[in-house]
C-alpha cells in the first residue's frame, strides 16, 4: 500500500509496479475473512483488507443526494450487499410533470450553499480519511456533479420526459449547475490535492440523449464547474460506455479516468496514455462465472493495454460484488500480483 506509487502514477511518473484500487471489495465479508482472517463486519476489518490487498488509491466522495433532503424522487434500490441489507422498495415521484421541473427553484428549495462551511466539510472529510487510511492516495469529492444529481432529483422516467425539450432541459441543467457551483468552489479551496468528480452521463449502450446536447450544454457546464479545481488532480468517474465523449471530457480538464469495461480503455491508453491516468478495467462478470484461465487472461488483457502507460491503475470495473466466488476473487488478486511489476 503506497501513497508514493499512487501519486507517482497520477503524476505520470511510471512507478515500478502497476498500482491498484478496488471498489467495495472490502464489503465482501467472506473475502475479507479469507484475506485477513477477521470474522468481524466492521471498519477495522475493512481497513485490514485494504492494507492486505495493497490499495494505492481509495475512491471517495462526500457530496451525495443527501444535499437535497426529501425533495427528490425515490427510486428504491436493488439487492447488492450481502443478505440484501441494501434493498429499498420505497419508490415515489417528487415531480408530477415536466412543467414542475422547468419551474423548480434550486435556491428556494435547497438553500444557497455556504462555500466556507462546505470547504470545512471537505477538509474534515479528507483529513479524517487520511488519518483512518494512511499511505494511500486519499481524496474528497462530489458524486452529484450534474447528470447524476439530476437522476437523483428527477428519477429516470421524469428526466427522460423532461429532456425531450432539449432547450428547456438545458436551461434547467444550467440552473442546477449554478446552484452546485459553490460546492466546486469549496472543493477548489479545500486542502485535498486529489478530488473525485462522479457523473453518470451515459448508460450501458452509451449516451441516453443526443450527443450534440451534451456538447452544447453539459460539457460547457463541466468547464465552468471544474475551473475552480485548477492545480488539483481531478479524477473523473462515469459508469456505462462514455467512449464517445472521452475527448470532450479531456477538454474539460480532468486528470484521470475511472471506467467500467464498457468504455474502450484501449482508446484512452492509445490517445491519452502519456498525458492522463486511468483506472480499470477487469470485467467483473468474468470473476463471477469464468475459470482461472479466463480470469488470468482478463487481467493480462488490461495489463497489456495499461502497463506501458505511466498513469495506469488496476481495478475491477465496476465492483467485486458479494456474490463473487471467493476463490475467483483471490485468484484475480494473485494474477494481479504476478503481472504487476514493470
CORPE-V870189 format. One record per backbone hydrogen bond with DSSP energy under -1.0 kcal/mol. CO is the residue of the C=O (numbers start at 1). NH is the residue of the N-H. If there is no record, write none. Layout:
co: [CO CO]
nh: [NH NH]
//
This chain:
co: [2 3 4 5 6 7 8 9 16 19 20 24 25 27 28 29 30 31 32 33 42 43 44 45 46 47 48 49 50 56 63 63 64 65 66 68 70 74 77 81 84 88 92 97 98 99 101 105 106 107 114 115 116 117 118 119 120 121 122 123 124 125 126 127 128 129 137 140 141 141 142 146 147 148 149 150 151 153 155 156 157 158 159 162 165 166 167 168 169 170 171 172 173 174 175 176 177 180 180 181 182 183 184 185 186 193 195 196 197 198 199 203 203 206 210 210 211 212 213 214 217 218 219 220 221 222 223 226 227 229 233 234 234 235 236 237 242 243 245 246 247 249 250 255 256 257 258 260 263 264 265 266 267 268 269 272 272 277 278 279 282 283 284 285 286 291 292 293 294 295 296 297 298 299 300 301 302 303 306 309 311 313 314 315 317 321 325 326 327 328 329 330 331 332 333 334 335 336 340]
nh: [6 7 8 9 10 11 13 12 342 314 56 27 28 29 32 33 34 35 36 37 46 47 48 49 50 51 52 53 55 137 143 144 67 68 69 71 72 92 88 84 87 77 74 101 102 103 104 109 110 111 118 119 120 121 122 123 124 125 126 127 128 129 130 131 132 133 58 196 62 63 198 150 151 152 153 154 155 73 159 160 161 162 163 165 169 170 171 172 173 174 175 176 177 178 179 180 181 183 184 185 186 187 188 189 190 233 235 142 237 145 201 206 241 203 213 214 215 216 217 219 221 222 223 224 225 226 227 229 230 232 195 255 256 197 258 199 245 246 249 250 251 254 253 277 236 279 238 263 265 268 269 270 271 272 273 275 276 257 313 259 317 286 288 289 290 295 296 297 298 299 300 301 302 303 304 305 306 307 309 312 278 280 21 282 284 324 329 330 331 332 333 334 335 336 337 338 339 340 18]
//
